[in-house]
Amino acid sequence: MVRGGSVDRSIRRAKIFALTKGFRGRRKNCYSLAVRAAHKALQHAYRGRKLKKRDMRSLWISRISNAAQEQRLPYSMFINNMARLEIQLNRKILSELAIYEPRSFQALADLARRRQNDGLLSALD
């Protein structure tokens, strides 16, 4: 007669097999291989979430840089002057302004340019 086994054991196995559903080969139905595959997949997912944030930030920076170049203003000068003017818009919002509200972005660039010119004039006095 075959023994039933623990209910906890079957639940634990079901969780692992649910994670590895769709995997190829024995990694989806052989428990010892599925555990390793699920663990590795979760590691990749964790790392992927961090990389996604990094990629989005670099995308926003490149968009802001291109929009600032259209206004004849380098990215570093634009961001620096925005900080000195205490305009607290993050890079995500600035990139969306550059795409969907170009006149608003142009107004911000004009403020940054004016701040740069005022800084030069005050340094000369």
Backbone as numpy.savetxt, mean C-alpha at the origin, in Angstrom:
# Nx Ny Nz CAx CAy CAz Cx Cy Cz
-12.99 -53.38 14.42 -13.83 -52.20 14.42 -12.94 -50.95 14.42
-13.32 -49.97 13.61 -12.54 -48.74 13.48 -12.99 -47.76 14.54
-11.99 -47.18 15.19 -12.31 -46.19 16.23 -12.65 -44.85 15.59
-13.47 -44.08 16.27 -13.96 -42.81 15.71 -12.91 -41.71 15.68
-12.14 -41.57 16.71 -11.18 -40.46 16.78 -11.82 -39.25 17.41
-11.01 -38.30 17.72 -11.46 -37.10 18.42 -12.19 -36.15 17.47
-13.17 -35.48 18.01 -13.90 -34.48 17.23 -12.99 -33.28 16.97
-12.17 -32.94 17.96 -11.24 -31.82 17.81 -10.27 -32.08 16.66
-9.85 -33.31 16.53 -8.91 -33.67 15.47 -9.55 -33.47 14.10
-10.79 -33.86 13.96 -11.45 -33.71 12.66 -11.71 -32.24 12.35
-12.01 -31.45 13.37 -12.23 -30.02 13.14 -10.92 -29.36 12.73
-9.83 -29.73 13.41 -8.52 -29.16 13.09 -8.12 -29.50 11.66
-8.34 -30.75 11.28 -8.02 -31.18 9.92 -8.89 -30.45 8.89
-10.17 -30.27 9.23 -11.08 -29.60 8.30 -10.64 -28.16 8.06
-10.13 -27.50 9.11 -9.65 -26.13 8.95 -8.47 -26.08 7.99
-7.55 -27.02 8.14 -6.36 -27.06 7.27 -6.78 -27.35 5.84
-7.66 -28.33 5.66 -8.09 -28.68 4.31 -8.90 -27.55 3.66
-9.59 -26.75 4.48 -10.30 -25.60 3.92 -9.30 -24.55 3.43
-8.18 -24.40 4.15 -7.16 -23.45 3.72 -6.48 -23.89 2.43
-6.33 -25.19 2.26 -5.58 -25.70 1.10 -6.50 -26.11 -0.04
-7.76 -25.77 0.04 -8.68 -26.09 -1.05 -8.22 -25.36 -2.31
-8.13 -26.09 -3.39 -7.70 -25.50 -4.65 -6.21 -25.68 -4.92
-5.45 -26.21 -3.95 -4.04 -26.45 -4.19 -3.87 -27.67 -5.09
-2.71 -27.80 -5.70 -2.47 -28.89 -6.64 -1.82 -30.09 -5.95
-2.08 -31.25 -6.50 -1.43 -32.47 -6.01 -1.92 -32.89 -4.65
-1.04 -33.57 -3.91 -1.42 -34.07 -2.59 -1.43 -32.98 -1.54
-1.03 -31.77 -1.90 -0.99 -30.68 -0.93 -2.39 -30.29 -0.48
-3.41 -30.72 -1.22 -4.78 -30.36 -0.84 -5.48 -31.44 -0.02
-5.00 -32.71 -0.06 -5.74 -33.76 0.63 -4.89 -34.67 1.51
-3.60 -34.47 1.55 -2.73 -35.22 2.45 -2.38 -34.28 3.60
-2.81 -34.64 4.82 -2.75 -33.71 5.93 -1.35 -33.19 6.20
-0.35 -34.07 6.22 0.99 -33.62 6.56 1.53 -32.64 5.52
1.21 -32.85 4.27 1.63 -31.90 3.23 0.77 -30.64 3.26
-0.50 -30.80 3.57 -1.42 -29.66 3.60 -1.05 -28.68 4.70
-0.59 -29.19 5.83 -0.21 -28.31 6.94 0.94 -27.41 6.51
1.96 -28.02 5.90 3.11 -27.23 5.45 2.71 -26.23 4.37
1.87 -26.66 3.44 1.44 -25.79 2.35 0.61 -24.62 2.89
-0.27 -24.90 3.85 -1.10 -23.84 4.41 -0.23 -22.83 5.17
0.74 -23.34 5.92 1.63 -22.47 6.68 2.42 -21.56 5.74
2.94 -22.11 4.68 3.71 -21.34 3.71 2.80 -20.32 2.99
1.57 -20.73 2.68 0.63 -19.82 2.02 0.29 -18.64 2.92
0.13 -18.90 4.21 -0.16 -17.82 5.15 1.03 -16.88 5.30
2.24 -17.42 5.22 3.44 -16.56 5.24 3.47 -15.65 4.03
3.17 -16.22 2.86 3.16 -15.42 1.64 2.07 -14.35 1.70
0.93 -14.70 2.27 -0.17 -13.74 2.37 0.21 -12.58 3.29
0.88 -12.89 4.39 1.32 -11.85 5.33 2.29 -10.91 4.64
3.27 -11.48 3.97 4.27 -10.67 3.28 3.61 -9.85 2.15
2.63 -10.46 1.48 1.94 -9.77 0.40 1.17 -8.56 0.88
0.61 -8.63 2.08 -0.10 -7.47 2.62 0.86 -6.31 2.87
2.06 -6.61 3.31 3.06 -5.55 3.53 3.53 -4.98 2.20
3.75 -5.84 1.21 4.20 -5.38 -0.10 3.14 -4.53 -0.79
1.88 -4.86 -0.57 0.79 -4.09 -1.17 0.83 -2.65 -0.69
1.06 -2.45 0.60 1.15 -1.10 1.15 2.32 -0.34 0.54
3.46 -1.04 0.41 4.65 -0.42 -0.16 4.43 -0.05 -1.62
3.81 -0.94 -2.38 3.56 -0.68 -3.80 2.59 0.49 -3.98
1.55 0.54 -3.15 0.59 1.63 -3.28 1.24 2.97 -2.96
2.08 3.01 -1.95 2.76 4.27 -1.59 3.66 4.73 -2.73
4.38 3.81 -3.36 5.26 4.20 -4.47 4.43 4.65 -5.67
3.26 4.05 -5.88 2.37 4.49 -6.96 1.87 5.91 -6.70
1.48 6.19 -5.45 1.01 7.53 -5.13 2.11 8.55 -5.33
3.33 8.20 -4.91 4.45 9.13 -5.05 4.74 9.41 -6.51
4.70 8.40 -7.35 4.97 8.62 -8.78 3.87 9.48 -9.42
2.63 9.29 -9.01 1.54 10.11 -9.54 1.69 11.57 -9.12
2.02 11.78 -7.85 2.21 13.15 -7.36 3.40 13.78 -8.05
4.46 13.02 -8.23 5.66 13.53 -8.89 5.36 13.97 -10.31
4.61 13.14 -11.05 4.26 13.50 -12.42 3.38 14.74 -12.47
2.43 14.82 -11.56 1.55 15.99 -11.54 2.32 17.24 -11.13
3.26 17.11 -10.21 4.06 18.26 -9.79 4.99 18.70 -10.93
5.51 17.74 -11.69 6.36 18.08 -12.83 5.57 18.85 -13.88
4.30 18.53 -14.06 3.46 19.29 -14.98 3.31 20.74 -14.53
3.38 20.96 -13.23 3.31 22.31 -12.69 4.70 22.94 -12.55
5.72 22.29 -13.13 7.11 22.75 -13.10 7.61 22.90 -11.66
7.39 21.87 -10.88 7.79 21.87 -9.49 8.29 20.47 -9.14
9.50 20.33 -8.63 9.99 19.00 -8.26 9.17 18.42 -7.09
9.10 17.09 -7.06 8.31 16.41 -6.03 8.79 16.77 -4.63
10.11 16.73 -4.43 10.64 16.97 -3.08 10.32 18.39 -2.61
10.42 19.36 -3.51 10.11 20.74 -3.15 8.61 20.88 -2.86
7.79 20.20 -3.66 6.34 20.26 -3.45 5.97 19.71 -2.08
6.46 18.54 -1.74 6.13 17.90 -0.45 6.68 18.71 0.70
7.91 19.20 0.56 8.54 19.97 1.62 7.76 21.25 1.90
7.36 21.95 0.84 6.61 23.19 1.03 5.20 22.93 1.54
4.62 21.80 1.16 3.31 21.44 1.72 3.42 21.23 3.23
4.50 20.60 3.67 4.71 20.38 5.10 4.95 21.70 5.82
5.72 22.60 5.21 5.99 23.90 5.84 4.74 24.77 5.92
3.86 24.62 4.94 2.59 25.35 4.98 1.57 24.69 5.91
1.94 23.55 6.47 1.09 22.78 7.38 -0.20 22.34 6.70
-0.10 21.98 5.42 -1.22 21.38 4.70 -1.07 19.88 4.88
-1.96 19.29 5.65 -1.80 17.90 6.05 -2.65 16.97 5.20
-2.32 16.91 3.92 -2.95 15.94 3.03 -1.96 14.82 2.79
-2.40 13.58 2.95 -1.48 12.48 2.74 -1.30 12.19 1.26
-0.37 11.31 0.96 -0.01 11.05 -0.43 -1.16 10.42 -1.22
-1.97 9.62 -0.56 -3.11 9.01 -1.24 -4.07 10.09 -1.73
-4.40 11.02 -0.87 -5.34 12.08 -1.24 -4.73 12.99 -2.29
-3.44 13.31 -2.15 -2.78 14.16 -3.14 -2.78 13.51 -4.51
-2.57 12.19 -4.56 -2.56 11.51 -5.86 -3.95 11.50 -6.48
-4.97 11.32 -5.64 -6.34 11.37 -6.16 -6.70 12.77 -6.63
-6.23 13.79 -5.93 -6.45 15.16 -6.39 -5.77 15.39 -7.74
-4.57 14.85 -7.89 -3.82 15.03 -9.13 -4.56 14.40 -10.32
-5.27 13.31 -10.08 -5.96 12.62 -11.16 -7.35 13.22 -11.41
-8.15 13.32 -10.35 -9.56 13.67 -10.52 -9.87 15.15 -10.35
-9.01 15.89 -9.67 -9.21 17.33 -9.45 -7.93 18.09 -9.81
-7.59 18.17 -11.09 -6.31 18.80 -11.45 -6.24 20.29 -11.08
-7.37 20.98 -11.09 -7.33 22.40 -10.72 -7.05 22.58 -9.23
-7.58 21.70 -8.42 -7.28 21.75 -6.99 -5.81 21.47 -6.75
-5.29 20.49 -7.47 -3.87 20.17 -7.33 -3.03 21.35 -7.81
-3.45 22.01 -8.87 -2.73 23.18 -9.38 -2.71 24.29 -8.34
-3.83 24.47 -7.63 -3.88 25.48 -6.57 -2.89 25.14 -5.46
-2.80 23.86 -5.10 -1.83 23.44 -4.08 -0.41 23.67 -4.57
-0.15 23.38 -5.84 1.18 23.59 -6.40 1.52 25.08 -6.41
0.53 25.92 -6.71 0.77 27.37 -6.67 1.10 27.84 -5.26
0.39 27.28 -4.27 0.72 27.60 -2.87 2.15 27.19 -2.53
2.53 25.99 -2.96 3.88 25.51 -2.68 4.92 26.38 -3.39
4.64 26.78 -4.62 5.57 27.63 -5.38 5.68 29.01 -4.71
4.55 29.55 -4.28 4.55 30.85 -3.60 5.35 30.77 -2.31
5.21 29.66 -1.59 5.98 29.46 -0.35 7.46 29.39 -0.65
7.82 28.76 -1.76 9.22 28.66 -2.15 9.77 30.05 -2.48
8.99 30.84 -3.24 9.44 32.18 -3.59 9.53 33.08 -2.37
8.58 32.97 -1.46 8.63 33.77 -0.22 9.84 33.40 0.61
10.15 32.11 0.62 11.32 31.66 1.37 12.61 32.23 0.79
12.70 32.28 -0.54 13.88 32.85 -1.18 13.99 34.35 -0.94
12.85 35.04 -1.01 12.86 36.48 -0.79 13.24 36.82 0.65
12.72 36.06 1.60 13.05 36.33 3.00 14.51 36.00 3.31
15.06 35.03 2.57 16.48 34.69 2.79 17.38 35.80 2.25
16.93 36.51 1.21 17.74 37.59 0.63 17.70 38.85 1.47
16.63 39.07 2.23 16.51 40.29 3.04 17.36 40.25 4.26
